[in-house]
Each structure stands twice: as structure tokens, then as C-alpha cells.
């Protein structure tokens, strides 16, 4: 999968830019606040349908304008694909793929596969379980279209079930319908659990070996799926579903008392350990960065395994977060993977990538110029 061209109009601080991307390495250099992350955001938005930053969609449009658009031309599985994304203040965004309007933005997920690595990804290690669930949910949604549907369905089930729990004793009909919503919860949650378990096993398979290489075979990374309903080890599907049902039945009075659903994949976590110790609490800064790097590179390999092609890799100002050893490992690893890198300092990158086929761009106040020698 290769992105050939990116067109941006009235997006963030960009007025109108057209960029021809190298099918190998693309380096965007500029000071902070000039638009480097905005560029990454435009590609990510065209892939996932939402930003990786906490902003409203109106803020994505240049403050002097009412409309914005992003156009991406790419080749995937030998097919030419054009993605067009339109933003207008006060209206829902629209997405066209090869000229055909999508009914829902979620339908675009999985067309332009990406793996993004930003300094904020340290939250996957240091943050709450919400960050780790978000990480897994985005990854699985890119390669398993059904998973996104299940997540949306599950969210609605939780909302409706919580309303019933909060009003369980005040509305007589709630006692008649709660078992129906319990079945919805268990059946949909069960499918999500199976998807997550499979994905985390694959993530472990790749990331453990990658971390071993980064650490010079001196340390061992381990991942485990902390499923809220209990351990899945050595349990078949029927036993997992039965276990889920038992959790709901045994804790129903507590759920009614608290007015919320206490068990299900919305409470899951991933435990990340190095040499048997939880990385969140006991890992050094270097170990935590190596763990994140391993997870991100493992993402790439899983997508390649699933769709037969590498995704585009987006590295947003992460080189400054890595020491020379990890920089070297990363740059060596991405050979053969289309990569977009943003940085404030190109010296180390020029040394590390001197033999790479690459395009080098300079960003200044939303203006992009190609400075490749």
C-alpha cells in the first residue's frame, strides 16, 4: 500500500498544499508550531475518520474559512484509490472513495491502513486502561470491519442497560426486560473478547521478539490480556460465555445498587511487563520507550499479515524521544515501509538515512516546500 499524493485545502494552518510522497521515506522538517503535526493529522483523519488530538472537527478547518478538504491518492492491492474528506463548520463530515459517498464515516476504516507513533503514545504504558483499550480498538478496527460494528453496538447496549439498572426498582417493566439486555451484553461482549484475545496474542508474538532485539537479548517483554470477566487461559468459547453469564448473575445486586454495568470488555486491560515486572510502575523511561516502540512495530507486522501489504507509518516528532540506539533500530526496521517522519532537527536523520530513497520537505507557517537534493 502506497500513498502517492496528498492534497490539503483550508486544513488547520494550511491554505492549499499538494504533496507528492516518496514510496519509501518522507521527512518533514520545521520548527514547533509550523504545521508538522497538522500534516500527520490530515493523513490519520483520512484513515480513521477522526483526529488523534482532542479537538472538535470545527477546529480542523482553517479559522478564516468555513470549509476544508483532504484528498489522498493511493495504491492498494494494485488498485488505485482516491479518498476525499470534506469538512464544513456546523455539518457532519463527508467521505468519498473513488467518487462514491460513504453512508457512515466508519466505513472508511481499513481502506488506508496506518500506524501512528507520537510522544503521547507513552500513555499506552503510563496511562489508564482506557488508553490501552483505545490502542487495541483502533488497531483491530483497521483489519476487522466487524469489530467496529460490535464496539458501536456494545456501547449502545451498555447505555441502555445502565438506564435499566438505575431505574430497576422504579419501573416494573425493567424486571421483565433485563434478561434480554443481559443476553445482548453477553453475546456482543463475548465476540469483542474473542477479537481482543486473538489480537493481543498476535501483538505478543511480534512485540516480544522485537523488544528482545532492541534490548540486545538482555530483557524480556511480556503482554497479557486482563479480561474483566476472568482468565481466558485454557477455556473454550462455551466456557468463556458461561463465565461471563456467571459474573453478571452473581453481581447483579451490586450493579443495581451502583446503577452501572460492572463486567464486560469495557473494563478490560492489557498488562505489559518487562522481566516479570509491570512496566507502568517499574519500567525505566528507556524500557517504557522500547516497549512502546515494540508494540508499534508489532502493529505494522499484524496489518501486513492480515492485508498482505504494509500500512503507512506515521512518526510524529518521536525521534527526539529516542536515544541513538533506538533511533538506529527504528530506521533500519522501516526499510520497505512507506514512512512519514516529522522532526525539528534533521541532522541525526540525515546520517541514519543517508542511503535511503527519500523526499525531504520543509514546513514553515503552513507552507510546504520540497528540499530534496
C-alpha positions in Angstrom: 0.0 0.0 0.0 1.4 3.3 -1.1 0.1 6.9 -0.7 1.2 8.8 -3.8 -0.3 12.2 -3.3 -1.8 14.3 -0.6 -3.8 17.4 -1.2 -4.9 19.7 1.7 -7.1 22.8 1.5 -8.0 25.0 4.4 -7.0 22.4 6.9 -5.6 23.8 10.2 -2.9 26.3 9.3 -2.6 25.0 5.7 -4.2 27.1 2.9 -3.7 24.8 -0.1 -0.9 22.3 -0.5 -0.2 19.4 -2.8 2.5 16.9 -1.8 3.9 14.1 -3.9 5.1 11.4 -1.4 8.1 9.1 -1.9 7.1 5.4 -1.7 9.8 4.9 0.9 10.8 7.7 3.2 9.3 11.2 3.6 10.9 13.6 6.1 9.2 16.9 7.1 11.4 19.4 8.9 10.2 22.5 10.7 10.1 24.4 14.0 7.4 23.7 16.5 4.0 25.2 15.7 4.6 25.3 11.9 2.2 22.5 10.9 4.1 19.3 11.1 1.6 17.5 13.4 -1.3 19.1 11.3 0.1 17.3 8.3 0.1 13.9 10.1 -3.4 14.6 11.4 -4.7 15.1 7.8 -3.4 11.6 6.8 -4.6 10.0 10.0 -8.1 11.6 9.7 -8.3 10.2 6.1 -7.6 6.8 7.5 -9.6 6.6 10.8 -12.1 9.3 10.3 -11.2 11.1 13.5 -8.3 13.0 14.8 -5.7 11.7 17.3 -5.9 15.0 19.1 -8.6 16.2 21.4 -10.2 18.8 19.2 -13.7 19.4 17.7 -14.0 19.0 14.0 -14.7 22.7 13.5 -11.2 23.4 14.8 -9.7 21.3 12.0 -10.9 23.9 9.5 -8.7 27.0 8.9 -10.1 29.6 11.2 -10.6 32.0 8.3 -12.6 29.5 6.3 -15.9 27.6 6.6 -14.9 24.5 4.6 -11.9 22.2 4.3 -11.0 19.2 2.3 -8.3 16.5 2.2 -7.6 14.3 -0.8 -5.4 11.2 -0.8 -4.4 9.2 -3.9 -3.1 5.8 -3.1 -2.5 2.3 -4.5 -3.6 -0.8 -2.5 -3.6 -4.4 -3.8 -2.8 -2.9 -7.2 -6.0 -0.8 -7.2 -5.9 3.0 -7.5 -8.0 4.5 -4.7 -8.9 8.2 -4.1 -10.2 9.2 -0.7 -11.8 12.6 -0.3 -12.8 14.0 3.0 -14.9 17.2 3.3 -15.3 19.3 6.4 -17.8 22.1 6.9 -18.4 24.1 10.0 -21.7 23.1 11.7 -22.1 20.0 9.5 -21.1 16.3 9.5 -18.0 15.4 7.6 -18.4 13.6 4.3 -16.2 11.0 2.8 -16.0 9.8 -0.8 -14.0 6.8 -2.0 -13.4 6.8 -5.8 -16.3 9.3 -6.1 -18.8 7.2 -4.1 -20.1 8.8 -0.9 -20.0 6.6 2.2 -23.1 6.4 4.3 -21.0 6.4 7.5 -17.5 7.6 8.3 -16.8 4.3 9.9 -16.9 2.7 6.5 -13.6 4.3 5.6 -11.7 2.5 8.3 -9.4 -0.2 6.8 -9.0 1.4 3.4 -5.9 3.5 4.3 -4.2 1.4 6.9 -1.8 3.4 9.2 0.3 3.0 12.3 1.0 6.3 14.1 3.6 6.8 16.7 3.6 10.1 18.7 5.1 11.2 22.0 1.6 10.9 23.5 1.7 7.2 23.0 3.6 6.8 26.2 0.1 7.0 27.7 -0.4 3.4 26.5 2.2 2.4 29.1 1.7 5.1 31.8 -2.0 5.9 31.4 -5.2 4.3 32.5 -6.8 1.1 31.0 -8.8 3.4 28.7 -5.7 4.3 26.8 -4.8 0.6 26.2 -8.3 -0.3 25.2 -8.3 2.7 22.8 -5.0 1.5 21.3 -6.3 -2.1 20.8 -9.7 -0.9 19.5 -8.3 1.3 16.8 -5.9 -1.4 15.7 -8.4 -4.2 15.4 -11.0 -1.9 13.7 -8.5 -1.3 10.8 -8.2 -5.0 10.0 -11.6 -6.4 11.2 -14.6 -4.4 9.9 -17.0 -6.3 12.1 -15.2 -5.3 15.2 -16.0 -1.6 14.8 -19.7 -2.6 14.4 -19.5 -4.7 17.6 -18.0 -1.8 19.5 -20.7 0.6 18.5 -23.4 -2.0 19.3 -21.8 -2.8 22.7 -21.7 0.9 23.6 -25.4 1.3 22.9 -26.1 -1.9 24.9 -24.2 -0.6 27.9 -26.0 2.8 27.8 -29.5 1.1 27.7 -28.6 -1.5 30.3 -27.3 1.2 32.7 -30.6 3.1 32.4 -32.5 -0.1 33.3 -30.1 -0.7 36.3 -30.6 2.8 37.6 -34.4 2.5 37.4 -34.7 -1.2 38.2 -37.0 -0.8 41.2 -38.9 2.2 40.0 -40.2 0.8 36.7 -41.9 -2.6 36.9 -41.2 -3.4 33.2 -37.4 -3.3 33.8 -37.6 -6.6 35.7 -39.1 -8.2 32.6 -36.6 -6.9 30.1 -33.3 -7.0 32.0 -32.6 -10.6 30.9 -33.0 -9.6 27.3 -30.3 -6.9 27.8 -28.1 -9.3 29.7 -28.2 -11.6 26.7 -27.3 -8.7 24.4 -24.4 -7.7 26.7 -23.0 -11.2 26.9 -23.3 -12.2 23.2 -21.9 -8.9 21.9 -19.2 -8.6 24.6 -18.2 -12.2 24.1 -17.4 -11.5 20.4 -15.4 -8.4 21.3 -13.4 -10.5 23.9 -12.6 -13.1 21.2 -11.3 -10.5 18.8 -9.2 -8.9 21.5 -7.8 -12.1 22.7 -6.7 -13.1 19.2 -5.2 -9.7 18.5 -3.3 -9.4 21.8 -1.8 -12.9 21.2 -0.6 -11.7 17.8 0.7 -8.5 19.3 2.6 -10.5 21.9 4.1 -12.8 19.2 5.7 -10.0 17.3 6.5 -7.5 20.1 8.3 -9.9 22.3 10.9 -10.7 19.6 11.2 -7.0 18.6 11.8 -6.0 22.2 14.4 -8.8 22.5 16.3 -7.3 19.6 16.1 -3.8 20.9 17.4 -4.8 24.3 20.2 -6.9 22.8 18.6 -10.0 24.2 19.1 -8.7 27.7 15.4 -8.2 28.7 12.1 -9.9 28.1 8.8 -8.2 27.3 5.5 -9.9 28.1 1.9 -9.0 27.3 -1.2 -10.5 28.8 -4.9 -9.8 28.3 -6.6 -8.9 31.6 -10.1 -9.8 30.7 -12.6 -8.3 33.2 -14.7 -11.4 33.4 -11.7 -13.6 34.3 -8.8 -15.5 32.9 -9.3 -17.0 29.4 -6.5 -19.5 29.7 -7.4 -23.0 28.6 -11.1 -22.1 28.2 -13.1 -22.8 25.1 -15.8 -20.5 23.8 -18.7 -22.1 25.6 -16.8 -21.8 28.9 -16.0 -18.1 28.3 -19.6 -17.2 27.6 -20.7 -19.2 30.6 -18.2 -17.4 32.8 -19.5 -14.0 31.5 -23.0 -15.1 32.4 -22.0 -16.2 35.9 -20.3 -12.8 36.6 -23.4 -10.9 35.6 -25.7 -13.2 37.7 -23.5 -13.2 40.8 -23.0 -9.4 40.8 -26.4 -8.2 39.6 -27.5 -6.8 43.0 -24.3 -4.8 43.2 -24.8 -3.5 39.6 -28.4 -2.4 40.5 -27.0 -0.7 43.7 -24.4 1.2 41.7 -26.5 1.7 38.6 -23.9 0.6 36.2 -22.6 -2.4 34.3 -19.5 -3.7 36.2 -18.5 -6.6 34.0 -17.6 -6.8 30.3 -14.9 -5.8 27.8 -15.5 -2.1 28.6 -13.4 -2.8 31.8 -10.6 -4.8 30.1 -6.9 -4.0 30.3 -3.5 -5.1 28.9 -0.7 -5.9 31.3 2.7 -5.0 29.9 5.7 -6.5 31.8 9.5 -6.4 31.4 11.4 -9.2 33.2 8.3 -10.1 35.1 7.7 -6.6 36.5 4.8 -4.3 35.3 6.3 -1.7 33.0 3.9 1.0 34.1 5.2 1.1 37.6 8.7 -0.4 37.5 10.0 0.2 34.0 12.6 2.9 33.3 12.0 5.6 30.8 14.2 3.7 28.3 12.4 0.5 28.9 9.0 2.1 28.5 10.0 3.7 25.2 11.4 0.4 24.0 8.1 -1.3 24.9 6.0 1.3 23.0 8.4 1.0 20.0 8.0 -2.7 20.1 4.2 -2.5 20.2 4.1 0.0 17.3 6.3 -2.2 15.1 4.3 -5.2 16.0 1.2 -3.4 14.8 2.8 -3.0 11.4 3.5 -6.7 11.1 0.0 -7.7 12.1 -1.5 -5.4 9.5 0.9 -6.9 6.9 -0.1 -10.4 8.0 -3.8 -9.5 7.7 -4.0 -7.5 4.4 -0.8 -8.6 2.7 0.7 -5.1 2.5 2.4 -2.8 4.9 0.5 0.2 6.2 1.8 3.7 6.0 3.9 4.5 9.1 3.5 8.0 10.7 6.2 9.1 13.1 5.3 12.4 14.6 8.3 14.0 16.3 9.2 10.8 18.1 12.9 10.8 17.1 13.7 13.3 19.8 12.2 10.8 22.3 14.6 8.0 21.3 18.3 7.6 22.0 20.7 6.8 19.2 20.4 3.1 19.7 16.6 3.1 19.4 16.7 5.6 16.5 19.0 3.3 14.6 16.9 0.3 15.2 13.7 2.1 14.1 15.2 3.5 10.9 16.7 0.1 10.0 13.3 -1.6 10.7 11.3 0.7 8.4 13.1 -0.3 5.2 10.4 -1.3 2.7 7.7 0.5 4.6 6.3 3.9 3.4 7.1 6.2 6.3 6.3 9.9 7.1 8.5 11.4 9.7 8.3 14.9 11.2 11.2 16.4 13.1 12.6 19.7 14.2 16.2 18.6 13.7 17.3 16.7 10.6 21.0 16.1 11.4 20.7 12.6 13.0 18.1 11.6 10.4 20.3 12.6 7.5 23.1 10.5 9.0 20.9 7.5 9.7 19.1 7.6 6.3 22.0 8.7 4.1 21.5 5.6 1.8 17.7 5.8 1.8 15.4 6.7 -1.1 13.7 9.7 0.4 12.0 13.1 -0.1 12.8 15.9 2.4 10.3 18.7 2.9 10.4 21.9 4.9 7.3 23.3 6.7 7.1 26.9 7.7 3.9 28.7 8.7 1.7 26.1 6.9 3.8 26.3 3.7 5.5 23.1 2.4 8.5 23.1 0.1 10.4 20.1 -1.2 14.1 20.5 -0.4 15.3 17.0 -1.6 18.8 17.3 -3.0 
